[in-house]
Amino acid sequence: MENCLMCKGDLEKGNVNHIVDLDNFIIIIKNVPAKVCKQCGEYYLEHKVALEIEKIIDNYRESAAELTSSPPIKISEAFSAKLCKHISYNF
């Protein structure tokens, strides 16, 4: 059995929500297959899964449009200054 690099706990197959923080927005990719540490929750992606995530991010980056609010919102009034995008993808 493989062990976690962070805490040496046991890894098991599972699914995670992978979060990518880009300059102006956050992408959340749900149900990503990964090896998840039973002890600390750290997760590790297989190479082919990581490549698929890179493709998803690159495609989204190319198609993303610039968003502005009118009138501009104050940071103190907003939960976050970043746009959050949820993506479900079948691996």
N, C-alpha and C positions, 0 to 999 in steps of 0.2 A: 504494500500500500504506500502511496505517496504521502509526503508530509508537507505541511505549510512552511514556507520560508520565513514567515514572520514569527510564529509561535511554536512550530514543530508539531502542531495538532494534525490529526488525520484528515485527509481530503475525501470527499464523496461527490458523486455526480449530482448536479442540481441545475437550477435555473436562477438567473439573477437579473436585476434591472441595471443595465450598464449606462452610466451617465457620462456624457461628453460635454465639457465646458469650452465652448468656442468664444471668440471675442465678443460677439453681440447677442449670443443666445446659448441656451442649453438644450441638448438633445438627450432624451431618455429612450433607450432601446430596451423594451421589455422582453422577458422570457428568453434570455440569452443562455445557451447551455454553457456550463462552466464546471470546474472542479472547485468545490466550496469547502473551506475549513470548518469542521464541526465545532472547533473551539472559539476562534476569533471572527469568523465570517469572511475573512479575506478570500478572494476568488481568483482563479487562474483560467485563462482562455486558451483553447487549442489554437494552433497556428491558423488553420483554415477558417475558424470562427473569427479570429482577429482580422484576417484579410477581408472577410465579408463585412465586418463592421466598418473597416476603412472605406470600402466601396459605398456603403450606405451614407457615410459622412461626406465623402467626396461628391456623391450625387446630390445630397441635400444642399451642400455648400454652393454648387453650381446653379441650383434652381431657386435658392433663397432670394427673396426680394427684400429691399430695404423697407423697413417699417418705421413710421413716425406717428406720434400721437398729436392730435390737434384738439384743443390747445395742449401745449407741452405739460406733462405732469411733473409734480415735484417729487423728488426721491422720497421725501418723508411721507408722501401720500401713497406711495406704491409699495406693494409687498416686496418687489424686486425690480431692479432696473434692467433685468435681462428677460428676454423672451424664452419661454419654456416650450419645447416641442416634444410631444410624446409619439413614439413610433413603435408599432408592433410589427415584428418580422419573424417569419417562420424559418428556423435554421434546419 
